[in-house]
Amino acid sequence: QQKAIGYESVFVEGAKASMDYMKGLFDDWQAQGITSVLHEKPGGYSNNTRAMYGLAGKAEGEG
């Protein structure tokens, strides 16, 4: 579905593969029992500066 809209992502299936993938991203990864990972590359709050400034403005407006 994500490939169809040109959105770069990685889907990992299986407990060992998922753990290996996450440890490759974060060497101190500790979560147990994961069986799949959907790593969405672009987007999200971390890359959306305008959204973050908007949220900050709302928070500041509340005091």
KASULRA-V13093 format. One record per pair of residues at least 4 apart in sequence whose ideal C-beta (glycine too) atoms are under 7 Angstrom apart, sorted by the first residue. I is the first residue (numbers start at 1). GAP is how many residues later the second one is. Records with the same first field share a line. If there is no record, write none. Layout:
BEGIN
I: GAP + GAP
END
This chain:
BEGIN
2: 5 + 7
8: 33 + 34
9: 29 + 30 + 31 + 32
10: 29
11: 27
12: 5 + 6 + 9 + 24 + 25
13: 4 + 23
14: 4 + 21
15: 4 + 19 + 20
16: 4
17: 4
18: 4 + 16 + 17 + 18 + 19
19: 4 + 15
20: 4
21: 4 + 16
22: 4 + 7 + 12 + 15
23: 4 + 6
40: 4
42: 5
43: 4
44: 4
45: 6 + 7
48: 4
49: 4
50: 4
51: 4
52: 4
53: 4
54: 4
55: 4
56: 4
57: 4
58: 4
END
